[in-house]
Each structure stands twice: as C-alpha cells, then as structure tokens.
Amino acid sequence: MKIKGYFQESYTELMHKVTWPTWSELQNSAVLVMVATLILALIIAGMDFSFSRIMELVYSLLY
C-alpha cells in the first residue's frame, strides 16, 4: 500500500517537521501581500491609462 504510506508520511511531516507561522506573522504577511498587490495594481492602471491616451493621440493624428 504505497498510497497509505504516502499519506502517513505526509501527515507526520506536516505535524512534526513543518514550522507553522504564528498568527501575528500570518497577519503581517497578509498585510504585506495586500499592500504589494495594491501598489502593483496602481502601477498597471497608470500604465494602462497612459497607453490609452497615447493610442488616442496616435489615432487622432492618423485619421
């Protein structure tokens, strides 16, 4: 039963060898991810807006 052994070893490793973060560490990481995501979203929105304006200018010069 290789599958049974796999699950037993996985359980043992998760319960005894893995270092789980504390609640405080988890909250700090979540805040960091949210801030980074917001900054990245604002950068992409700015690039999208700029590219849109540039393309409008190009199209207005051509037509």
Secondary structure per residue as TSV (DSSP state, phi and psi in degrees):
chain	resnum	aa	ss	phi	psi
A	1	M	-	360.0	83.3
A	2	K	H	-69.1	-34.9
A	3	I	H	-66.2	-42.7
A	4	K	H	-61.5	-43.0
A	5	G	H	-63.7	-38.5
A	6	Y	H	-60.6	-47.2
A	7	F	H	-67.3	-36.2
A	8	Q	H	-65.2	-44.3
A	9	E	H	-66.5	-39.4
A	10	S	H	-62.4	-44.9
A	11	Y	H	-61.7	-46.1
A	12	T	H	-60.9	-43.7
A	13	E	H	-65.3	-43.4
A	14	L	H	-65.6	-34.8
A	15	M	H	-85.8	-28.0
A	16	H	H	-119.7	-20.8
A	17	K	T	-110.6	-23.4
A	18	V	-	-83.2	135.9
A	19	T	-	-95.8	112.1
A	20	W	-	-88.3	143.7
A	21	P	-	-71.1	154.2
A	22	T	-	-76.0	167.5
A	23	W	H	-60.9	-39.1
A	24	S	H	-64.5	-45.0
A	25	E	H	-62.0	-39.6
A	26	L	H	-64.9	-42.2
A	27	Q	H	-64.8	-43.5
A	28	N	H	-61.3	-42.2
A	29	S	H	-65.3	-40.2
A	30	A	H	-64.1	-42.0
A	31	V	H	-64.1	-43.4
A	32	L	H	-60.0	-43.4
A	33	V	H	-64.6	-42.0
A	34	M	H	-64.4	-42.9
A	35	V	H	-65.2	-45.0
A	36	A	H	-61.9	-40.3
A	37	T	H	-64.7	-42.1
A	38	L	H	-63.7	-44.6
A	39	I	H	-61.8	-45.6
A	40	L	H	-62.7	-41.2
A	41	A	H	-63.0	-41.0
A	42	L	H	-66.1	-39.7
A	43	I	H	-63.1	-46.1
A	44	I	H	-65.0	-40.0
A	45	A	H	-63.0	-41.7
A	46	G	H	-63.0	-42.3
A	47	M	H	-64.2	-41.8
A	48	D	H	-63.1	-45.3
A	49	F	H	-62.4	-45.4
A	50	S	H	-62.4	-46.5
A	51	F	H	-62.3	-39.3
A	52	S	H	-61.0	-45.9
A	53	R	H	-64.9	-41.3
A	54	I	H	-62.7	-43.4
A	55	M	H	-66.3	-37.1
A	56	E	H	-61.6	-41.3
A	57	L	H	-64.6	-44.8
A	58	V	H	-61.4	-45.9
A	59	Y	H	-66.3	-35.5
A	60	S	H	-69.2	-29.4
A	61	L	H	-75.6	-29.2
A	62	L	H	-85.4	-29.8
A	63	Y	-	-119.1	360.0
